[in-house]
Amino acid sequence: MTKPINFKIQICCGTMCYIMGGASLHSLKETLPAEIKDSVSIEGIPCMGLCNQPDAEHQHPCVLINGEIIKNASNHKIVKQLLNHTEL
């Protein structure tokens, strides 16, 4: 039996991320496929400070998946990333 992969998703709740789409990411749990839903934890975190980078206008909202930064995140993009990791 394969050991389940656990995912820790941290959603940036800084102002820019929140207004640029981060607010809708908090409904992510509802869009997860059944086969991975129980292995995902989701939490909001304070601003990650990525807003000061040169390409900041093209990266909101941001999330961390097990510490890996996902820029311009959407529920679809996050689910796709999770499913790619479960196929390893």
Phi, psi and omega in degrees: 000135181281137178290132180293146177267130179256139182240132174249113180255126179241119183262125177295129179251019174297160186305308183297314180298319182297313183281341180267015174128349181297331180300322181285343180289342180289351175264011183306318183305326181289339183258359181287141175296147184305325185290344178239353185305319183283350181253018182238130171246142183232133177213153173271144178229159177297168181313134180276355177079017181278352183293340183271000180280154184305324182262025187304326184293346182251013185238000182274145352280161181244146173223162171247132172244109185049041177089351180269128182285130173243115181266156179052047187288149172218164177303317180298315182295320179294313179300317179301316179298317179297316180295325176297322180287332181284344181275356182292000000 
